[in-house]
Amino acid sequence: MLRLPLLASGAALMVALVAAPALAQERAPEERQRLLDLAFTLGESHALRQVCEGANDQFWRSRMVRLTEVEQADQAFDAQLRERFNTGFAARQGEFPVCDASSRKAEQQSARKGQALALRLSQSMRAVHHVAADPEALSPN
């Protein structure tokens, strides 16, 4: 079975993103929106992967569970994240009921989208951590 290298790199980026805990309530509104977009994309990816790998495949669902654990979001935002995941899953599950070239192409596109979202989130986290780690950057001198 063909394994797409983009999916592997997207998974590695996702692991790197969730390796550094960040509380969702501390995120800026645009980062919270990116998290919601990422949850939707993870849901899409989960559905598309299951079409070809089978219903027992939990690769992307487990990444979503890890994301919610790391974010430690308040109950309302956690519910939004889960709803976005489920909406993405349902959208792609209905659109691609069989594994074929078009479902594989959609899987690649979803992986690229998720990779871009995770990269933007990780860059904003690095910028915040860099400023926080450098007290000189905060002084008005």
Salt bridges, closest charged atoms under 4 A:
ASP37 OD1 - ARG84 NH2 3.84
GLU44 OE2 - ARG92 NE 3.16
GLU53 OE2 - ARG3 NH2 2.74
ASP57 OD1 - ARG49 NE 2.81
GLU69 OE1 - ARG66 NH1 3.77
GLU71 OE2 - ARG27 NH2 2.81
ASP78 OD2 - ARG82 NE 2.69
GLU95 OE1 - ARG92 NE 3.88
GLU107 OE1 - ARG104 NH1 3.35
